[in-house]
Amino acid sequence: MKIYTRTGDSGDTALFGGQRVPKDHIRVEAYGTVDELNAWLGMVRTCELPVVARQWLEAVQHDLFYLGADLATPSDASSARVVRIEPGAAEALERAIDQMEQDLEPLRQFILPGGAGPAAMLHVARTVCRRAERSCVALQHVETVNPAAIVYLNRLSDFLFVLARWINRQTGESEIRWQVQDRR
């Protein structure tokens, strides 16, 4: 199979189900941002990580492929090959969050993104996740979106935040608390 098809040379692309839309369509923006998020998580996985963190991130990357396919498939498409993200997918993220929070002090104020390299990258991934969520919400205003997609992205951003904190804890990096600065 060739990687190039030339079918998108005029600025449109095919969704699962056959419909063609402009490449700047909000649906394409939504699944493209999910793809960007997946690439960031791949970047994080190149770092030295605890085994369980690597396993969690690999599972999330698989979920993001399902989510991308879900978002690339209009709800009325008759594609039997598409597996949509399931309502229970967010529960695995919640279990991981609960497990990590056992090792963390409760957060009582904002922290600055950063710390160890993988934690800093996770903070970037978290912001990309929030953008993907906003794109899905915008898409939801004009077309039907699987509600589990938005729930998953919302929980995933929480997971990425807690994972960044947990990685910092595992590597001995301290968190920098945000403090209001006197601007006079």
Order of alpha helices (4+ residues) and beta strands (2+ residues): beta-beta-alpha-alpha-alpha-alpha-alpha
